[in-house]
Amino acid sequence: MSANEQADVVVVGLGPGGEYVAGTLAEAGLDVVGIEAELVGGECPYWACVPSKMMTRAGNVLAEAGRVSPLAGDAVVTPDWGRVAARIRDEATDDWDDRVAADRLVAKGGRLVRGRGRLSGPRRVTVGDRTWEARRGVVLATGTRPRIPPVPGLGATPYWTNRDAMAAKELPGSMVVLGGGAIGVELAQVFARFGCAVTVVEGQDRLLSQEEPEAGALAAEVLRADGVTVLTGARAQQAGHDGTAFTIGLGDGAEPLRAERLLVAAGRHADLTALGVDTVGLDPAAGAVPTDGQMRAGEMLWAVGDITGRGAFTHVSMYQAQIAVRDILGEAGPDADYRALPRVTFTDPEIGAVGLTERQARARGLRVRTSVLPLASSTRGWIHGPGNEGFIKLVEDADRGVLVGATSAGPAGGEVLYGLNVAVHAAVPVDRLRHMIYTYPTFHRTVEAALGALR
């Protein structure tokens, strides 16, 4: 018997993409070893997408109850965070128990190994004192972890990350959020709607700095309407905890912030050094694992998910996983295409976007035409009344006559995004889009007016 254990494929990391790769290849008859250091299923079902959207749903219901008065009568609600926490614990996470997901992988024929996997050479993965050699190859899918900014004093405090927020059985009376990206603004709005006094501190000059300026302005507007204090262009200079509360110094003579909890939501990063990528010729100091169109990161080596640097989105991980599976099985298929990468920030209103922002398009040298129309200018937006904040923004490559980006913000912003996603992905001519029939009265009918307003 060889010194190393054998398998056809070793998958390191069993988040959504890794679990899909391992399970699908096992069902195809390959001998697959899946290695997971935490919970099978990864961040999304236990600490991110699923529980956070349960929170969002609950907060939105409270907000809708507050809109009853001008539309339909009177309503009185009493927020109860305990019901939200119970639903996350019982329905979403099984109290953070991955037995169902683990059994699902084993039932498909995969072998599950608990532990932290590390590359130890081409086609070799080590966990503790065990090493596997993969006959067909290795798939890396270890995801990312929260980025903790180098704020003096922060490391000595009991700060929260998204995981702590998802597991909270009780809400604090007050909270400071470091970071105004998607995670920060979503959680800030939810906690505020349940009575927590929230302050968001964002170092850039606007929230959602990777999206259109109009998206950041809208996020700030609706958060402030929910009672959130929004500080942009501000950075934490010092953090401390006295056993009862946090103190966050902002410098420049600003009054220090004080809150019961501190949530760090300053982005995420991949730890390639711990993964041992140097043993296969990759740069451990890089921010991501580079891949080709078939998700190959090297000879008999593939990577999928957040560590590829294409965005921390479950849908991207699953998309890449399907491509990697085809390639490993020797099946033909198109290369990965990120031109129409969609994303949604699940605030109220939802802020969906696809493709390039106006700034990104201009930076690529495109001759750009844009339009921005408020959702309330549509008949459906007017009918909707309270809660109708939002807009449609289109970004056109004027030389080719196709959309290269779009933002859809509104009560159903993520759903309206679908048609815009198709338009960008398929490079549907703008002239053809103008001559479609748009259902009346719908939110997506605003797209028709935005097409006519392109300048």
C-alpha positions in Angstrom: 0.0 0.0 0.0 1.3 3.4 -0.9 2.3 5.9 1.9 -0.4 8.2 0.6 -4.1 7.5 0.5 -5.6 7.6 -2.9 -8.7 9.2 -4.5 -9.7 10.3 -8.0 -10.5 13.9 -6.9 -9.9 15.7 -3.6 -12.1 18.8 -3.0 -10.7 21.2 -0.3 -13.6 23.2 1.1 -17.2 22.2 1.0 -19.1 25.5 0.7 -21.8 25.7 -2.0 -19.4 25.3 -4.9 -17.2 22.7 -3.3 -20.1 20.6 -2.1 -21.6 20.7 -5.6 -18.3 19.6 -7.2 -17.8 16.8 -4.7 -21.3 15.5 -4.8 -21.7 15.6 -8.6 -18.4 13.9 -9.3 -19.2 11.2 -6.7 -22.6 10.6 -8.4 -20.7 10.3 -11.7 -18.8 7.4 -10.2 -15.5 9.0 -9.2 -13.8 8.3 -5.9 -14.1 11.7 -4.2 -12.7 12.9 -0.9 -14.3 16.2 0.4 -12.4 18.0 3.1 -14.1 20.5 5.4 -12.7 22.3 8.4 -16.0 23.7 9.6 -19.6 23.0 8.4 -20.5 21.2 5.1 -22.4 23.8 3.1 -20.1 26.6 4.0 -20.8 30.2 4.9 -24.0 30.7 2.9 -26.5 28.5 4.7 -25.2 29.0 8.2 -23.8 32.5 8.6 -24.6 34.5 5.4 -27.2 34.3 2.6 -29.9 32.2 4.2 -30.0 33.5 7.8 -29.4 37.1 6.7 -32.3 37.0 4.3 -34.5 35.6 7.1 -33.5 38.7 9.1 -34.3 40.9 6.1 -37.7 39.3 5.6 -38.6 39.9 9.2 -37.4 43.6 9.1 -39.3 44.2 5.9 -42.5 42.9 7.4 -42.1 45.4 10.3 -41.5 48.2 7.8 -44.5 47.3 5.8 -46.7 47.3 8.9 -45.5 50.9 9.4 -46.8 51.8 5.9 -50.3 50.6 6.7 -51.5 53.9 8.0 -51.4 56.0 4.8 -52.7 53.1 2.7 -55.2 50.9 4.5 -56.0 51.7 8.1 -54.1 51.3 11.4 -51.6 48.7 12.6 -49.6 48.2 15.7 -46.6 45.9 15.9 -44.2 44.8 18.6 -40.9 43.7 17.3 -39.7 40.3 18.8 -36.1 39.4 17.8 -36.5 36.0 19.6 -38.8 34.8 16.8 -36.2 35.7 14.1 -33.4 34.0 16.1 -35.5 30.9 16.6 -36.2 30.6 12.9 -32.5 31.0 12.0 -31.6 28.4 14.6 -34.4 25.9 13.9 -35.2 26.2 10.2 -32.0 27.6 8.6 -29.1 26.1 10.5 -30.4 23.1 12.6 -28.6 25.0 15.4 -25.4 25.1 13.3 -25.4 21.3 12.8 -24.4 20.1 9.3 -25.5 16.5 9.6 -28.0 16.7 6.8 -25.5 18.2 4.4 -22.8 15.7 5.4 -25.1 12.8 5.0 -26.2 14.1 1.6 -22.6 14.0 0.4 -21.9 10.6 1.8 -25.2 9.3 0.2 -23.9 10.4 -3.2 -20.8 8.3 -2.7 -18.3 10.9 -1.5 -16.0 10.5 1.5 -16.1 13.3 4.1 -12.9 14.2 6.0 -13.1 16.7 8.8 -10.1 19.0 9.1 -8.2 21.8 7.5 -6.8 20.7 4.1 -3.5 22.0 2.8 -1.8 21.5 -0.5 1.5 19.6 -0.1 2.5 19.3 -3.7 0.9 18.7 -7.1 -2.2 16.5 -6.7 -1.5 16.1 -3.0 -3.5 17.3 0.0 -2.6 16.9 3.7 -4.9 17.0 6.7 -3.1 16.6 9.9 -0.9 13.4 9.6 -2.9 12.1 6.6 -2.1 12.8 2.9 -4.2 12.1 -0.1 -3.0 11.8 -3.7 -5.5 12.6 -6.3 -5.4 10.7 -9.6 -7.6 13.1 -11.5 -6.9 16.3 -9.6 -7.6 18.7 -6.7 -10.3 21.3 -6.5 -9.8 24.3 -4.2 -13.0 25.9 -2.7 -12.0 27.2 0.7 -13.8 30.5 0.4 -12.8 33.6 2.3 -12.9 35.0 5.9 -13.7 38.4 7.3 -11.1 41.1 6.8 -10.3 42.7 10.1 -8.9 46.2 9.6 -5.7 47.1 11.5 -7.4 49.4 13.9 -5.3 49.9 17.1 -6.9 48.1 20.0 -9.5 46.3 17.9 -7.9 42.8 18.3 -8.2 43.0 22.0 -12.0 43.6 22.0 -14.9 41.1 21.7 -16.0 42.5 18.3 -18.6 40.7 16.2 -18.3 39.5 12.6 -21.3 38.4 10.5 -21.2 35.0 12.2 -21.8 36.5 15.6 -24.6 38.7 14.2 -26.4 35.7 12.7 -26.2 33.7 15.9 -27.4 36.6 18.2 -30.3 35.4 20.4 -30.8 38.9 21.7 -30.1 42.3 20.0 -27.9 44.9 21.6 -29.3 48.3 22.5 -26.7 50.0 20.3 -24.2 48.9 17.7 -21.5 50.4 15.5 -20.9 48.8 12.1 -17.4 49.2 10.5 -18.1 49.0 6.8 -20.8 50.2 4.5 -20.7 47.4 1.9 -23.6 45.0 1.3 -23.2 43.1 4.6 -22.9 46.2 6.7 -25.9 48.0 5.2 -28.1 44.9 5.2 -27.5 44.1 8.9 -27.6 47.8 9.9 -31.1 48.2 8.5 -32.4 45.0 10.0 -31.0 45.7 13.5 -32.3 49.3 13.4 -35.8 48.0 12.5 -35.8 45.9 15.6 -35.0 48.8 17.8 -31.1 48.8 17.9 -29.4 52.3 17.7 -27.0 51.7 14.8 -24.1 53.8 13.4 -22.4 52.8 10.2 -18.8 54.0 9.6 -17.6 53.8 6.0 -14.2 55.0 4.9 -15.2 55.7 1.3 -17.2 58.8 0.5 -20.4 56.8 0.0 -22.0 53.5 0.9 -21.8 50.5 -1.5 -18.7 52.0 -3.0 -18.4 49.3 -5.6 -21.8 50.1 -7.1 -23.2 53.2 -8.8 -23.1 56.4 -6.8 -26.9 56.5 -7.0 -27.0 53.2 -5.2 -24.9 54.4 -2.4 -27.0 57.6 -2.1 -30.2 55.5 -1.9 -28.8 53.1 0.7 -27.8 56.1 2.9 -31.3 57.7 2.4 -33.3 54.6 3.4 -30.9 53.7 6.3 -31.3 57.2 7.8 -35.0 56.9 7.4 -34.8 53.9 9.6 -32.9 55.8 12.2 -29.4 54.7 11.3 -26.6 57.2 11.7 -24.4 57.0 8.5 -20.9 58.4 8.6 -19.0 58.3 5.3 -15.5 59.4 4.7 -14.7 58.3 8.3 -12.4 55.6 9.6 -11.9 54.1 13.0 -8.6 55.2 14.4 -8.8 53.4 17.8 -11.1 50.8 19.4 -11.5 49.8 23.0 -13.8 47.9 25.3 -14.3 48.6 29.0 -16.1 45.4 29.8 -19.5 47.0 29.1 -19.3 48.9 25.9 -17.1 49.7 22.9 -15.5 53.0 22.3 -14.4 53.8 18.7 -12.3 56.8 18.0 -12.6 58.5 14.6 -9.8 61.1 14.9 -9.8 64.6 13.5 -11.4 65.9 16.7 -14.6 63.9 16.2 -16.5 62.7 19.3 -15.7 59.0 19.9 -18.6 56.6 19.3 -19.8 54.4 22.1 -22.0 51.3 21.6 -22.8 48.0 23.2 -21.6 46.0 20.2 -19.2 46.5 17.4 -19.8 44.7 14.1 -16.8 44.4 11.7 -18.1 44.2 8.1 -15.0 45.5 6.3 -15.0 42.9 3.5 -13.5 39.4 3.1 -10.2 37.9 2.0 -8.7 34.6 1.0 -5.8 33.1 3.1 -3.7 31.4 0.4 -0.7 31.0 2.6 -2.6 28.6 4.9 -3.8 26.7 1.9 -0.2 25.9 0.8 -0.5 27.2 -2.7 3.2 27.8 -2.9 3.7 24.0 -3.1 2.0 24.1 -6.6 3.7 27.2 -7.8 1.1 29.8 -7.0 1.7 33.0 -5.1 0.6 32.7 -1.5 0.6 36.5 -1.1 -1.9 37.0 -4.0 -5.4 38.1 -3.2 -7.0 35.3 -5.2 -6.2 32.1 -7.1 -6.0 32.9 -10.9 -8.0 30.5 -13.1 -8.6 30.1 -16.8 -12.0 29.8 -18.4 -12.4 26.2 -17.4 -11.5 27.1 -13.8 -8.1 25.5 -14.1 -5.5 26.9 -11.7 -2.7 24.6 -12.8 -2.0 21.1 -13.9 -4.8 18.9 -12.6 -5.8 21.8 -10.2 -9.1 23.7 -10.3 -10.4 26.5 -8.1 -14.0 27.7 -7.6 -15.8 30.2 -5.4 -14.7 33.2 -3.5 -10.9 32.4 -3.7 -11.0 33.0 -7.4 -11.6 36.7 -6.8 -14.8 37.0 -8.9 -17.0 38.1 -6.0 -18.2 36.5 -2.8 -21.4 35.3 -4.3 -23.0 31.8 -4.0 -24.3 32.0 -7.5 -20.8 32.6 -8.9 -19.4 29.7 -6.9 -22.1 27.4 -8.2 -21.6 28.6 -11.8 -17.9 28.0 -11.6 -18.5 24.6 -10.0 -20.6 23.4 -12.9 -17.8 24.5 -15.3 -15.1 22.7 -13.2 -17.2 19.5 -13.1 -17.6 19.4 -16.8 -13.9 19.9 -17.4 -12.9 17.2 -14.9 -15.3 14.8 -16.5 -13.9 15.7 -20.0 -17.1 17.2 -21.2 -17.1 20.2 -23.5 -18.6 23.5 -22.4 -18.1 27.2 -22.7 -15.6 29.2 -20.7 -16.6 31.2 -17.7 -18.1 34.6 -18.7 -18.3 37.3 -16.1 -19.6 40.1 -18.4 -23.0 39.9 -16.8 -22.2 39.2 -13.2 -25.3 39.9 -11.2 -25.4 40.9 -7.5 -28.1 42.2 -5.1 -27.9 44.1 -1.8 -30.9 42.9 0.1 -31.8 46.2 1.8 -35.3 47.6 1.6 -35.4 48.6 -1.3 -33.4 45.8 -2.9 -30.5 47.2 -5.0 -29.6 44.8 -7.8 -26.9 45.4 -10.4 -25.3 43.6 -13.3 -22.3 44.1 -15.4 -20.3 47.3 -15.4 -20.9 50.5 -13.6 -20.8 53.8 -15.5 -17.4 54.5 -14.0 -16.0 51.0 -14.9 -17.3 51.3 -18.5 -15.7 54.7 -19.0 -12.4 53.4 -17.5 -12.4 50.8 -20.2 -12.5 53.5 -22.8 -16.1 52.8 -23.9 -18.2 55.6 -25.3 -21.0 55.5 -22.8 -24.6 56.6 -22.7 -26.6 56.4 -19.5 -30.0 57.1 -18.1 -31.4 57.1 -14.5 -35.2 57.1 -13.8 -36.8 57.0 -10.4 -39.1 54.1 -9.8 -41.8 56.4 -8.5 -42.1 57.9 -12.0 -43.7 54.6 -13.2 -47.4 53.9 -12.7 -46.6 50.9 -10.5 -44.2 53.0 -8.4 -46.8 55.7 -7.9 -49.5 53.1 -7.0 -47.1 51.4 -4.6 -46.7 54.6 -2.6 -44.8 54.4 0.7 -41.7 52.2 0.2 -41.4 52.9 -3.5 -37.8 54.3 -3.3 -35.7 53.1 -6.1 -34.5 53.7 -9.7 -33.4 52.1 -12.9 -30.0 53.0 -14.3 -28.8 51.8 -17.6 -25.2 51.9 -19.0 -24.9 51.5 -22.8 -21.9 50.9 -25.0 -23.0 53.5 -27.6 -20.7 52.2 -30.3 -22.1 48.7 -30.1 -25.6 49.7 -29.2 -25.8 47.2 -26.3 -26.2 47.5 -22.5 -23.0 46.7 -20.6 -24.4 47.4 -17.1 -27.6 48.2 -15.2 -28.9 48.8 -11.7 -32.4 48.0 -10.6 -33.3 49.4 -7.2 -36.8 49.1 -5.7 -39.2 46.9 -3.8 -38.5 44.0 -6.2 -35.1 45.2 -7.4 -33.5 41.8 -7.4 -36.3 40.3 -9.4 -36.5 43.1 -12.0 -32.8 42.6 -12.5 -33.4 39.3 -14.3 -34.4 40.9 -17.6 -31.5 43.3 -17.5 -29.2 40.4 -16.7 -30.4 38.7 -19.9 -29.9 41.9 -21.9 -26.3 42.3 -20.8 -25.4 38.7 -21.0 -26.8 38.2 -24.5 -25.8 41.6 -25.7 -29.3 42.3 -26.9 -29.3 45.4 -29.1 -30.8 48.4 -27.3 -33.0 49.1 -30.4 -34.5 45.6 -30.0 -35.1 46.2 -26.3 -36.9 49.4 -27.1 -39.4 47.5 -29.3 -40.4 44.9 -26.7 -43.8 44.8 -25.0 -43.4 45.8 -21.3 -46.2 44.6 -19.0 -48.4 47.4 -17.5 -48.4 48.3 -14.7 -45.2 46.7 -13.4 -42.0 47.9 -11.8 -40.0 46.6 -14.8 -41.9 48.8 -17.1 -39.5 51.6 -15.9 -36.8 49.9 -18.0 -38.7 50.9 -21.1 -38.7 54.5 -20.1 -35.0 54.3 -19.1 -34.2 52.9 -22.6 -35.9 55.9 -24.2 -34.0 58.3 -21.9 -30.5 57.1 -22.8 -28.2 60.1 -23.5 
